[in-house]
């Protein structure tokens, strides 16, 4: 949950620091940020696409279940998940609708 007054700072951090670092990692494919305003703040989901679960380890280390949230980003947040959830893509379309 991001502080509404810091959401632009947080998005800028992701775009100029986190995603720039991820682009350098073998197996990283894509990232997107979903957001919605709720009464507690701005709920954010950072979705990343990787070639494999093993590729994620370049970013997270051996335990891919632990969320990586730098202290610089934590100060912009009201709360964050300590653990990450990973899924395998079962179906994908490419309609370029967004």
N, C-alpha and C positions, 0 to 999 in steps of 0.2 A: 504494500500500500504506500503510494507516494504522496507526500505533502502537496496539496494542490498548488501552493505557491512555489514549489520546486520542480514541478513536472517538466517544464521546458529545460531546466538545468539537467535533469535526469536523462531526458531524451538526447540532449546534446552530448552528455557523457557517453551514452551507449553508442551514438553515431560516430563520435570522434576518437574514442578510446577503445571501448570494448570491441566493437565490430571491426575496427581497424586491426586490432590484434588477432581476432578470429580469422580474418581473411588470410593471414600468413600461415595458418595451420593446414597441413595436408588433411583432406577429408572433410573440411568445412565447406558447406554448399550455400547456405542462405540463412538470413535472420529476418524476423519481422517482430514488431511490437504491437500488441493489442492493448487497448485501453478503454476504460469506461469510468465515468464519474459516478461516485456513490456518496452517500452521506459522510462516510468515514474518511474520504480522500479520493485519490485516483487509483483504481485497481489496474495493475499492469501485468500482462503476461508477455514474457520474452520467449519467442519460439525460434529455435534454431534447428536447422536441417544439416545432418551429417551423413557421410557415406556409410558409417557403421557405428555401433556402440563403442568399439575399440578406438575409433578416431576421436571421440569425445575426451578420452583420457589425456590427450595432449594439452587440453585446457584445464581439466579438473584434477588430474592425477588419477591414481588407481581406483579410487572410490567415486564413481560418477553420480552417486546418489546425493552427495553433499553440494548444496548450492554455492556458487562462487559469487559473492557480493562484496566488492571492495569497500573499505571503510569510507572512501570518498563518496560512494553511492549510498551507503547506509545512512549517512547524515541527511540525505534528501528524502528518506523514507520514514513512514510511521511504523511500518513493520515489513517483514519479508519472510518468505518460507526458507527454513533451514535446509530443506531437502528438495531435490529436483526429481521430477518424474519423467521417464523416457518411454517413448513409444516407437514402434516400427511403422513405417508408412505401408498401409494396406491397399490404398487406392489413391490415385492422384490424377487430376485433370489439369489441362493447361489452356484455359479459355481466355486468359489475360483480361479478366473482368474487373480488376481493381486498378 
